[in-house]
């Protein structure tokens, strides 16, 4: 009888509430947390207010809330709402819907983009009996749900907090507020299932623990080691994007150290890790003393000294051990040997052809920096004009410093004295140039149709009418921008985009 009664009140395994610490949501009000509206992007607040005005729920969510609670400055502010992407688009003129796996909305302002997503439901397999042989990889996730479902389907508790500007409160369904205070990274639900749904979460768990000074919860840490090979199923484009984010932290060396300790580095960068294993079987325990660890540490130090580093420089440093021996081997053509040595790496990591060619040029040009004769000034000047020169030079300099090679450091000093060329702006978007070009495509100009009755007189009349309208609007103090621009501007005046 007792077992029957307790079963009535026990949470059902197939319900969303079984994944939540606070199924009804726990509120933390202004006096119990450190978030203040003055530290939040005012345009993000206006977007939320506008969505609320149309009777949609909307909150700040994710890393922005987490960073504010930890006393850090957020890089961006993401918003989650009950409105669907199409409903959001009907409210805001200056937005676009992007994504296939996750459909989200980018609301575009001058100099920034604020991301707005819809509450999503828990994947159906989470509510079923789990089987080890099942493939839980999420390929599409456009099933919309409620706030509590959205919290339950996120990766870590520290990223599942909602901030409500209406009453300055934090809404917590999963215990993320307490985990931030405990400095703990914990997966929501079963870590084995979570990492199979999205293997990149393992990489992110390590990154958060290193950058935010958090400890990975024991169950989560064991699941990372157990499921590390699931990373091979991840989208190569998404992994490249995560690497680019890592390279911008100025702490790439200690992130790689964390990846090595958690057995992820030899899955993500298999070939460089194999080289480290051959020279030192215990390389994971003292990664910072390995050649790769030293190179990345020098790079982070130069970044802190305001040197510019592109992703191509980082990839060259990571792959350097693979081709290092080719410089001492006179057999065969150097360019051919480098391409052949790196081809497997390029294919496995999904590095675009344009970036492959650039990396090969960087490696081929390394011996060129050993030539410092003033007699070859003309050749040197020609070499400095190459678009890959800056990246190649920084790789040579970093390797020389990390190896303590005084002769190479002196050669680098010779080339650095007259160094003027800086990396191109798009060189920081490793593997993303094609997408950027698509976004920046402009519509072709419309063809001008001449009037059959004499064209020029008709056009002159229209021009006179336009001039008179412009002068009248100028007298009234109105904008002379096109109609579409005026509509966007008027909404910006309301600070509601």
Beta strands, then each sheet from edge to edge (+ up, - down):
strand 1: 26-28
strand 2: 58-61
strand 3: 78-81
strand 4: 95-98
strand 5: 104-109
strand 6: 112-118
strand 7: 162-164
strand 8: 169-172
strand 9: 184-185
strand 10: 215-216
sheet 1: 1+ 8- 7+ 2- 3+ 6+ 5- 4+
sheet 2: 9+ 10+
end
